[in-house]
C-alpha cells in the first residue's frame, strides 16, 4: 500500500482467524468513513521514530487520522486519539538480476556484471528491485493478529475473511487516495527538478581559471594548405612518430605533433615544438587535442599553448572556434578526452585536501569508525551532506540539546514522550517535533530500538546489507554504519524552499542561516531559543572625509564572514616554488605533496572586522548628505555584542574577475581553538566625533545619483534592471553590488534578521544575548570540491566527555585524531563564561 511500484506478494499464505475476530468485525462495522480528502495519508514514516513499512513490523495506519506509526508508538497514538482501527502495512524488497539485451547501451555509472554462458557468450546482468507489500486490518490492542486484504487487479478488495461493506468501501477509498497522492508527489518532485535545472542554467557552472589572451590570436595566420582534420579521435596521430596521445594541433599549419617528453619517457617526442622551430618560429599557437569542449554556458574550452618566446605559456584564444573551423573541426562535434595540465595540478591538490580532511592527513592509514549514543550518522538523501553537517553541528550544542530533549536519561525520555503525547494533530509537519525525533535517534538509539555492539564495528565496509530495526535506525554493511535519514524534518522545514528539497548541492552556511530563521520564527527572540543564541549586533561606522562627520548603524547578524587575504600568506616562497617546479619530473607513482598558502587567522580577521586601519574599506563614490557631493568615505565594521554561539564563515569562495563566477580559494588558515575577539569590540560614538544628521529615508526607495550609477554599471554587464536596483539598495558601491549579485553567500537576506524590524532584533540581542568576547571551538564544517554548489561537506565535532574529535561524513562516523582545522569553511564557537 502506498507505492506505485509495489504489488501484493503472490499467493500469500492465509493468516489464521484472529482470536478477536468478532470484536474486530464489530468495530469495523461501526467505522464510519475516512477523514475528509483534505487530510493527507502519511504512510511512509512514523512521525515519532524512523520506522517505515520496510521494518519487520511495518507501520500501523490510524484510520481516523491517516497517520502511520511504528509499533513502539501505537500505544502513544491510541492514548492521543482513542482510535482502535489500524491497517498494518508491511513491505519487502525483492532483489534479483536480469539479463541486459545486447542492444542496450549502458551509461558510465550503470551497475552491471558480466557472466559467461555455456556457449562462451558474455552475458551482461544488472540488479533489479521489486517492492512487494501486505496489508492487514488490526484492532488495538491486539496488533499481532488481523485480517489480511489486498486490492485485486479488477479494483475490488479481497480479504482472508469477510469484512463489512462499509469497511470495504473505506479501504477502496484509501487505495485511491494513496495513488492520487503518490502521483501528486511525483509531479511536485518533477517541478522542483525543473526549477533547479533552470537555476543551474541561469547561473552557469563554468569556473575555469582564465589564461592571458595571446597577442597572436586576433590576427592569427592560417595557411590555406588544404588540410582538413576529422573530429574522430581515432584518426589523430603524430605526423612524426605515429603516437596517438598528448597531441597538439598547430592552429596555423594544421600539423599534429606530440607534446614534449616527460621524465619517464612518456608524454611525447616534442614533435609539435620542433615543427614550430622548423617553420621559422612563425606559427606559435597550438591546441591540445582532447581538451576541446564547450562549457554549459556555451563558452569554448581548450588548452592552448604559445611557443613564442614573449609568451611561452598557456594562453587563451578567444577565436578558437573559428580557428578550428578553418581545418574542418566543429566545436559541437568535439568532446574533451584528456586532462589539462591545470586539471592534473588540481587533482594533486584535491588529493592532498581529501587526505587531510577525510583521512586525518595519512593516506595510508585507516580511519577508526565508531558508533554510539551521540555518534549516529545521517543518510545522504541526494546531495544533502550540507544539511547533515549543519544538523550534526547544531545538535552537538548544549542549548539545542536541551531544547530538543537530546539525551538518554530516564527524565529526558519521559519529557520527550510527553512532548510526543501533546504534539499537534500532524506532528510530521511540525519542525520542532521532527527535531525532537532526530535528537532522540542521535542521542538515545537504544531507547528507540537499535541494537548493536560498537566494539565490533569494523573499518572495512561489508556488503550492502541494510538491517533496520522497528524504529527505523539502520545498521548498514554488517554493523559498519548506524544512521537515520531525516526526511520528515527536511519536508517540514523546507517544503516551500525548492532549493533545499531537490538533489542539488547547496551552500551549508546559507542552509544554516535558513534553519536559524526557521527556528527563531517558531520560538521567537527569547533567551531560551537556541537559534537566537547565534544572533549578534554589528556596528558600522562610516566617516565622510568631506565633512569629517561620522554616522553609526547597527544591524543584527548571525554569521561572522571572514575574508582570506592570500597576499598575507607566510609561505609564499614555498608556494611559488611548488607552482613553478618542473612538473614533467613529477613521479606519478609518488607525486609531491601539495603546498598551499598558509594565511594567519589574525590577518583574516583584521581585514574583515574591527576598527583598525587594515579593516577600513574606502568608498570612492560616496554621496555625502552633508556636502551634497561625491567623495571619499571610510567604513569599518565591529562587533557591538558577543553571542553565546558564534559561527565564523571563512570566505573561501570569491568572484573571479574574468569569468564572473564564484571560485574557491584553496589555502590553509590556522584557526585557533581559543578565540578572543575583545580587540574587535566596537567602541560606539566617541565624545569628540560629530555625528552626521541624515534626512529620513524615503520609503519609496528612490534612487540617489550614486545608486543610479551603480545600477547603470551593473546593467552594462548584462544584468536585469530590477536585480541591479535590488543590489544597489543593498550595497554602498559597485564592487560590493557585483559580489552581491554573483555570490549569494555574501548576501544578508531579509529572513536572516530575527524580526522584520531590525531595530527590534538589535534591542533583543543587546538585552538577552551579550557576554564576554572569549570563545572555544566546538566544531567545524569542511568543504571538498571547487564550486559552491558542488562537492561534499563533512563536519568535525569535539566531544567534551571523551576529549576526542569525531568526523561525521553522512552515514560514516569515525574518531579523528588529527582534525583538519586549517581546512574548515564554517567554524562554530561557544562563549567561555
Secondary structure, DSSP 8 states (H G I E B T S, - for coil): ---TTEEE-TT-------TTHHHHHHHHHH------TTS--B-SS-SSS---TTSTT-EEEETTTTEEE-GGGHHHHHHHH---EEEEEEEEEEEEEEE--TT----TT---EEEE-TTS-EEEEEEEEEEEEEEEEEETTEEEEEEEEEE-TTS-EEESS---HHHHHHHHHHHHHHHHHHHHHHHHHHHHHHHHHHHHHHH---------B-TTSTT-----S-----S-GGG---TTT---SSEEEETTT--EEE----TTS-S--SHHHHHHHHTTT---EEEETT--EE-TTS-EE--EEE-STTT-EEEB-TTHHHHHHTTT--GGG----S--HHHHHHHHHHHHHHHHHHSTT-TTS--EE--STT--EE--SSS-HHHHHHHHHHTTSHHHHHHTT-S-SHHHHHHHHHHHHT--TTGGG-HHHHHHHHHHHHH-GGGGT----GGG--SS--SS-EEE-TT--EEETTTTEEEE--HHHHHHHHTT-HHHHSSS---HHHHHHHHHHHHHHHH-S-TT-TGGGG-EEEEEEEEETTTTEEEEEEEEESEEEE---GGG-TTHHHHHHHHTS-GGG--TTS------EEEEHHHHHHTTSBSSGGG-EEEEEEE-TTTSSEEEEEEEEEES---SEEEEEE--EEE-TTT-SEEE--EEEE--SEEE-GGGB-----TT--B-------TT----HHHHHHHHHHHHTT--HHHHHHHHHH-SSHHHHHHHHH-GGG---GGGSSSSSHHHHHHHHHHHS---SEEEEEEEEEEESSSTTSSEEEEEEEETTTTEEEEEETTEEEEESS--GGGEEEEEEEE--
